[in-house]
């Protein structure tokens, strides 16, 4: 099938900000696209040739949508994998593969996959019910993760006491050993169906103290060259072992001793790769399109130092959004604002991001701190 043809259709399951940024690349290459999303107000609306509203977890909805596409991809993992398997059986190219998604969707299965493939990760155990969890002798502090459905910091809890465990909601999950005094990093790897793969340089992540969301992303990192090489090799191994096609973000911990542990992975464009739009020769979004269409992968080289700031909904703010301080930010050199198009803000909801590029990392950091102070996603009907 000729991708650069009006007869070709690329389908995207999910219409959020990641999908919108994928579509910005397909539009540049004039690749025809269709999007399926539960919301008629999704950021992708108006950016694809075909936009449909429907439940991503419903078999018939996903199957019917996929049948009109030549290649089908995702921007969110929480989709009906049974429908994707049927589509693959009937000749539709689905990337990432249904088998990859089935592993990633359940964090218990994902952790066991790391263990089975000798991929270093923190110690863990799984449980089916809250009663099973409370019957265990827990070593505090520890980290609890819901088996599925978590996103944007939800479904992950640091347990510091028995009371924290008792306050958890019902449902299956896993408990991980707490990794203290470490750096959190991410490496994004792209892989074609042929197996050709490339990685983006590692980035360092700094999290919001209460929202459990990335607040700042920094590149270059403070890693040693040996640690960075180890992280990139580990990301490649995860991608190969899971038979990835597309983009995979591998989040990792680096301990004080230089040990690199895989935390979790996402087989799609990722928050930790937003900066690549301005700071790399090829963005993660273009690379994802290249990979799933089996086109030559682009250079992942960095053109500058970069810091990325997530624009999060302000605490206690709910309602139709307005962006306070946007004019000040747009007046700054080397600062690129991305507003996702979500109509309503909520506390800590991802509303956009800002990438700051500079010749040296300290200049980028200073501007990033200033952006964080000035730019706020608030409710426009807030009396304040």
C-alpha positions in Angstrom: 0.0 0.0 0.0 1.3 3.4 -1.0 1.2 5.6 2.2 1.4 8.9 0.3 -1.9 8.2 -1.5 -5.5 9.2 -1.1 -6.4 5.5 -1.0 -4.4 5.0 2.2 -6.0 5.6 5.7 -4.1 5.6 9.0 -6.4 5.1 12.0 -5.7 6.4 15.5 -7.4 5.1 18.6 -7.7 8.0 21.0 -8.1 11.7 20.3 -6.2 13.4 23.1 -3.1 15.6 22.9 -0.8 12.8 21.8 -3.1 12.1 18.9 -3.2 15.8 18.0 0.6 15.9 17.8 0.7 12.7 15.7 -1.8 14.4 13.3 0.4 17.5 13.0 3.0 15.2 11.5 0.7 13.2 9.3 -0.7 16.5 8.0 2.8 17.7 7.1 3.3 14.5 5.1 -0.3 14.6 3.7 -1.2 11.2 5.1 -4.9 10.6 5.4 -6.1 9.9 8.9 -9.2 8.8 10.9 -9.6 9.2 14.7 -11.9 7.4 17.2 -12.4 9.0 20.6 -15.1 8.9 23.3 -15.5 12.7 23.4 -16.9 15.0 20.7 -14.7 17.7 22.2 -11.4 15.9 21.9 -8.2 17.8 20.9 -8.0 15.8 17.6 -11.4 17.0 16.3 -10.9 19.0 13.2 -7.4 17.7 12.6 -8.2 14.4 10.9 -10.1 13.6 7.6 -12.5 11.3 9.6 -13.4 11.8 13.2 -15.7 9.4 15.0 -17.1 9.4 18.5 -17.1 5.9 20.2 -16.1 3.7 23.1 -12.5 2.6 22.8 -13.2 -0.4 25.0 -16.1 -1.7 23.0 -15.3 -4.6 20.7 -17.7 -3.8 17.9 -16.9 -0.1 17.8 -13.1 -0.6 17.6 -13.5 -3.5 15.1 -15.7 -1.5 12.8 -13.5 1.5 13.0 -10.4 -0.5 12.3 -11.8 -2.3 9.3 -11.8 0.9 7.3 -8.1 1.6 8.0 -4.9 0.2 6.4 -2.8 0.8 9.5 -4.1 1.3 13.0 -2.2 2.8 15.9 -3.0 4.2 19.4 -2.4 7.2 21.5 -3.8 5.6 24.7 -3.3 2.0 25.9 -6.8 1.5 27.3 -8.4 0.0 24.2 -10.2 -3.3 23.3 -7.3 -5.7 22.5 -9.6 -8.5 21.5 -10.8 -6.3 18.6 -7.2 -5.5 17.6 -6.4 -9.2 17.5 -9.4 -9.9 15.2 -8.3 -7.1 12.9 -4.7 -8.4 12.8 -6.1 -11.9 11.8 -8.0 -10.2 9.0 -5.0 -8.5 7.6 -5.1 -5.0 9.2 -1.7 -3.8 10.3 -2.0 -2.9 14.0 1.0 -1.1 15.6 1.8 -1.5 18.4 0.7 -5.2 18.1 -2.2 -6.5 20.2 0.2 -8.9 22.0 2.4 -5.9 23.0 -0.6 -4.0 24.3 -2.0 -7.0 26.3 1.3 -7.1 28.2 1.4 -3.4 28.9 -2.3 -2.9 29.8 -2.0 -5.0 33.0 0.9 -3.7 35.2 1.1 -7.1 36.9 1.7 -8.8 33.6 4.1 -6.0 32.6 6.3 -6.5 35.7 6.3 -10.3 35.3 7.4 -9.8 31.7 10.4 -7.8 32.9 11.2 -10.6 35.4 10.8 -13.4 32.7 13.1 -11.6 30.3 15.9 -10.7 32.8 15.1 -7.0 32.6 16.2 -5.4 35.9 13.2 -4.0 37.9 12.4 -3.4 41.5 11.1 -6.3 43.7 7.4 -6.8 43.6 4.4 -9.0 44.3 0.9 -9.1 42.8 -2.5 -9.4 44.4 -6.1 -10.0 43.2 -8.1 -8.4 45.9 -7.6 -5.8 48.7 -8.1 -8.6 51.3 -5.1 -10.4 49.7 -3.0 -7.3 49.9 -3.9 -6.6 53.6 -3.1 -10.2 54.5 0.6 -9.5 53.5 3.3 -8.3 55.8 4.1 -5.1 54.0 7.5 -3.4 54.3 6.9 0.3 54.4 7.5 2.5 52.5 6.4 0.7 49.3 4.6 1.6 46.1 1.1 0.3 45.1 0.0 0.3 41.5 -3.5 -0.6 40.3 -3.4 -3.4 37.7 -5.0 -1.3 35.0 -6.7 1.9 34.1 -4.1 4.3 35.8 -3.0 7.4 34.0 -1.6 10.9 34.7 -0.5 9.9 38.2 -3.7 8.1 39.1 -3.5 4.5 40.2 -0.1 4.9 41.9 0.3 5.4 45.6 3.2 5.5 48.0 2.2 3.6 51.1 4.0 4.7 54.3 1.8 3.0 56.8 -0.8 0.3 57.4 -3.5 3.0 57.3 -2.4 4.0 53.8 -2.9 0.4 52.6 -6.3 0.1 54.3 -7.4 3.3 52.5 -6.8 1.9 49.0 -9.7 1.1 46.7 -10.8 -2.4 46.0 -9.2 -4.1 43.0 -6.2 -6.1 41.7 -2.7 -4.5 41.7 0.9 -4.9 42.7 3.3 -3.8 45.4 6.8 -2.7 44.5 9.8 -2.1 46.7 10.4 1.6 47.3 13.5 2.8 45.4 15.0 5.8 47.4 17.7 8.3 46.6 17.5 7.8 42.8 17.1 9.7 39.6 14.0 9.1 37.4 14.8 9.0 33.7 13.1 8.1 30.5 14.4 6.7 27.2 12.3 6.6 24.1 13.0 3.9 21.5 11.5 3.6 18.0 11.3 0.3 16.1 10.1 -0.6 12.6 8.5 -3.9 11.7 11.8 -4.9 10.1 13.5 -4.6 13.6 15.5 -1.4 12.7 15.5 0.6 15.9 16.9 3.9 17.3 16.8 5.7 20.7 16.4 9.3 21.7 18.9 10.6 24.3 17.8 10.0 27.9 15.9 12.7 29.8 15.7 13.4 33.5 12.3 13.8 35.1 11.3 15.9 38.1 7.8 15.2 39.5 5.2 17.5 41.1 5.4 16.9 44.8 1.7 16.1 45.3 0.2 15.2 41.8 2.7 12.4 41.0 3.0 13.9 37.5 6.1 15.0 35.6 6.5 18.8 36.2 9.9 19.3 34.6 11.8 17.3 32.0 15.5 18.1 31.5 18.0 17.2 28.8 21.0 16.8 28.9 20.8 14.7 32.1 23.1 14.5 35.1 23.8 10.8 34.2 27.3 9.5 33.6 28.1 8.3 30.1 28.1 4.7 31.4 24.7 5.2 33.0 23.2 6.8 29.8 24.6 4.0 27.7 23.2 1.3 30.0 19.8 3.0 30.0 19.7 3.2 26.1 20.7 -0.5 25.8 18.0 -1.5 28.3 15.3 0.4 26.4 16.3 -1.3 23.2 16.1 -4.7 25.0 12.6 -4.0 26.3 11.5 -2.9 22.8 13.0 -6.0 21.1 11.7 -8.5 23.7 8.2 -7.1 23.6 8.2 -7.0 19.8 7.5 -3.3 19.6 6.5 -1.5 16.4 6.2 2.2 16.9 7.4 4.3 19.9 8.1 2.9 23.4 8.8 5.2 26.3 10.8 3.3 29.0 10.7 5.0 32.4 13.6 4.0 34.7 15.2 4.5 38.0 19.0 5.1 38.4 20.2 4.3 41.9 23.1 6.0 43.7 25.2 2.9 42.9 24.5 3.3 39.1 22.1 0.5 38.8 19.4 1.0 36.2 15.9 -0.4 36.9 12.9 -0.4 34.6 9.9 1.2 36.2 7.3 0.9 33.5 6.8 1.3 29.7 4.3 3.0 27.4 4.0 1.8 23.7 3.1 5.2 22.3 4.3 8.8 22.1 4.9 9.9 25.7 5.0 13.0 27.9 8.7 12.5 28.3 9.2 13.1 24.6 7.3 16.3 24.0 10.6 18.3 23.9 11.7 16.5 20.8 9.4 18.6 18.6 11.7 21.6 19.0 15.0 20.2 20.3 15.7 17.1 18.1 16.1 16.7 14.4 13.2 14.2 14.4 10.3 14.5 16.9 8.9 11.4 18.7 5.7 12.0 16.8 7.3 12.0 13.3 9.4 9.0 14.4 6.2 7.1 15.5 4.6 7.7 12.1 7.8 6.6 10.3 8.1 3.4 12.4 4.5 2.2 12.0 4.6 2.9 8.3 8.0 1.1 8.0 9.6 4.2 6.6 13.3 5.1 7.3 13.7 6.3 10.8 14.9 9.9 11.3 17.9 11.2 13.2 17.3 11.4 16.9 20.2 13.7 17.5 19.7 16.7 19.8 20.0 20.2 18.4 20.0 22.0 21.8 19.6 21.7 25.5 16.0 21.6 26.5 13.7 21.8 29.5 10.0 20.9 29.2 7.3 22.2 31.6 3.9 20.6 31.9 1.0 23.0 32.1 -1.2 21.5 34.8 -4.6 22.6 35.9 -4.2 24.7 39.1 -5.3 23.1 42.4 -8.9 23.9 43.3 -9.6 25.1 39.8 -12.5 23.4 37.8 -14.3 24.9 34.9 -13.8 26.4 31.4 -10.1 27.1 31.0 -8.2 30.3 30.4 -4.4 30.6 30.3 -3.0 33.3 32.6 0.4 34.6 31.7 0.4 33.2 28.1 1.4 36.6 26.7 4.5 36.8 28.9 5.6 33.3 28.0 5.2 33.9 24.2 7.4 37.0 24.5 10.3 34.9 25.7 13.0 33.8 23.2 13.4 30.0 22.8 10.1 29.2 24.4 7.5 27.2 22.6 4.0 26.8 24.1 1.7 23.9 23.1 -1.9 24.3 24.2 -3.8 21.0 23.9 -7.3 22.3 23.2 -9.0 20.8 26.3 -12.1 23.0 27.0 -12.2 22.5 30.8 -9.5 22.5 33.4 -9.4 20.3 36.5 -6.8 20.1 39.4 -3.5 18.8 37.9 -5.1 17.9 34.5 -2.5 18.1 31.7 -3.6 21.2 29.7 -0.4 21.8 27.7 3.3 21.9 27.8 6.1 24.4 27.1 9.5 23.5 25.8 12.4 25.8 26.4 15.5 25.4 24.2 18.9 27.1 24.8 22.6 26.6 24.0 23.2 25.7 27.7 21.0 23.8 30.2 21.2 26.4 33.0 19.7 29.1 30.7 16.9 26.7 29.8 16.3 25.8 33.5 16.1 29.5 34.5 13.5 30.2 31.8 11.6 27.0 32.7 11.2 28.2 36.3 10.0 31.5 35.1 7.5 29.9 32.8 6.2 27.7 35.7 5.7 30.9 37.8 3.9 32.8 35.1 1.7 30.4 33.1 -1.4 29.1 34.8 -4.4 27.0 33.6 -7.2 28.5 35.6 -11.0 28.4 35.4 -12.2 31.6 33.7 -15.3 31.7 35.9 -13.2 31.8 39.0 -13.9 35.1 40.9 -10.2 35.5 41.6 
